[in-house]
């Protein structure tokens, strides 16, 4: 029996080409020098006052982070997540900037979600794409379908650690306040690990795009 192409492959490929070309034209972005992972980044992507405002919104709504599939994965993720109010001015501004960054219609993106890691908290190796063979897929399929790109903004600095490590590409992305990275989601090398940080806590802002 021959290999059957995944139903999302061609659509994701078309989206990937369009976004890749758009990112390459933006002078404020740089591509990470790695043959194994497709990752673009920009410095000072969010103003300091907006970072502080977004951290406050995350702290107000933070709750223990959940997994798409909880059964059998106890203790795999110990951070906190926050669904922040999309009507907030700074949230709308960041969403618009990420929309302009990728060129993908905002209606195809999930709402911005904040992440907070206290010192020592973690999220083991994970990906942002959905396993279409998993029980949760039918629910996610109705909610927007497969993810194509992920964008993340670091909102603060820490005394040590806190980088994003891509173990299948031997690549680590260093943390810096207001640094933004954007990368393709459905690829084996997109597996990542947020490294535990030393004090203070660290806050991230992420958006997944279908």
N, C-alpha and C positions, 0 to 999 in steps of 0.2 A: 504494500500500500504506500503510495507516494506521500510526500509531505504536503499538507494542506495549509495554504497561506492564511494567516490570521486575518479576520475580516476588517480589522482597523489598520492594517499595515499600509495600504496605499494612501488612505486619508491622512494618516500621521506623517507619511513621507512628504506629501504635498505641503502640509502645514510646516513641517521642519524646513523645507527648502525656502519657503517664503520668509519665515522668521530669521533664518540664518542669513539670508541676503540683506535683510533689513538691519540686523545687528552689525553686520560687517561694514555698513555705510555710516555708522554713527561714530563720530570722532571721539566722543567721551567714553567709549567702551574699549576694552582690550580683551583679547581672547587668551585664556590660560594656555601656556606653552606645554601642552600635553597631547600626544597622539591618541590617547585612550579615552578621554572624556571631553565632551563639548561643553565648555563653560566660559561665559563672558562676564566681565565685572566692571564696575564703575566705582569711583571713590566719591565721598561726600555727596551721596545721592539724595539724602534727606537733610533738611536744615536741623540744627541742634534743638531748636524749640519744638519742632515737630517730633523729633525722637523722644523728647521728654514727655510730650503730650501722649504719644502712642504707648509709652511705657506705663503711664498712669491709667490709660484705658485697659491695658492688659491686666494690670494688677487688680482693677475693679471687677473684672469678669473672669479671672483665672479660676480654673477647676482642673482636677486631675485629667491628664491627657488620656484619650481613648484610642484604641486600635480599630481598624475596619473589621477585624475578627478577633474577639477577645478570648474565646475558648482555647485553653491550652497555652496561653501566652502570658500568664501572670508574671508580673515583675519585669516585663520586657521594656517597658517605658515608664519612667518615674517623673517626668516633667509635668508642667501644667500648660494648658492651652486656654485660649480665650477667643470667643466669637465677639468681635467688637462692633459697635454700632456703625453701620455703613453710611448713615446720614451725617456723621461727624465731619467737620470741614477738613481736618488733616487726613482722615481716612479717605475721603473722596479725592483729595489732591494726590495722595500716593497711588490710589487705584488708577487715576487718570495717567499718571506718569508711567506706571507699568503697562497700561494699555498702549500708550504712545511708544513705549520701548519695543514691544513685540509686534504691534500692528494687529493683534487679534482682538476682535470685538469684545468689549467688556462683558457682554451677556454670555460669553463662552467661558468666563473665568469664575472660579469659586470666590466667595467673599473672603476678604483678607482675614487671616487668622494669626493671632499672636501666640508666641511660645515663650515660656519662662522656665529657665533652668536654675534652681538653687545650686550652690556649690555641691558637687558630688552627684547630682542627678544626671540621668542619662536616657538615651534612646538607642538601643542596640542597632546593629546593621539593618537598614531598611531601604525601601524604595518608595517613590511617590506614585508609581503606576499601579493599576489594579490588575490582580490576577483574574483573568476572565474564566478560569476554571474553579475559582473559589465560591463558596456559598453566598458571599456578600455581593457578588458581581451583579446579579439581577437588580438589586436595590440601587447600586451605584450607576448602573446603566440607565435607569429611569431618571436619575438625578443629574445627568449631564454626560455620562459616558466616560471613555478613557481619557486620561490626562496626557498632554503632549509636552508642556513646558512647565517648569517651576521657577519662580523668582523669589528670592529671599533678601531681606535687608537686615543687617545687624544694627541694633539700636544703641548699643553701649559697648564699652571695652571692659576687659577683665584683667586681673593681674597675671593670669597664666592659663593656658589651655583654651578651650572654647572654639578651636578651629573645626572646620568641616572636613572630614577625611573620607576619601573615595578609595576604599581598600582594593578594588579590582583594577585600579589604574595607578596605584602607588603615588597618589596625589593628595595633597592636603591644602585646603584653602584657608589662609590665615584670617583671623578676625580683626576688624577695625571698625570704629564707630561710623555709622551711616554708609558702610560699604554694601553694595548691592551685587548679587550674582544671579545669573539667569542661565539655566541649562536645560537640555533635552531630558525628558522624563523617561520614556520607554526604551531604555538601553541597559544591558547588563552592567556596564561600567558606571551607571548612574546610582548604583547602590552607595549609600553614604552612612557615616557615623558622626554625629555631633559629639565631639570630645568633651568630657567633663571639665568644668572650669573651676579655678580657685575664686575666692570672693572678689568682687560682689557677685550677686546673681547676674545672669545674662538674659537679655530679651531679644527675640527675633521677630520679624514680621514676614509671613510667607503667603504666597498666592499660587495656587495650582490652576493651570489652564487646560481646559478640555479641547 
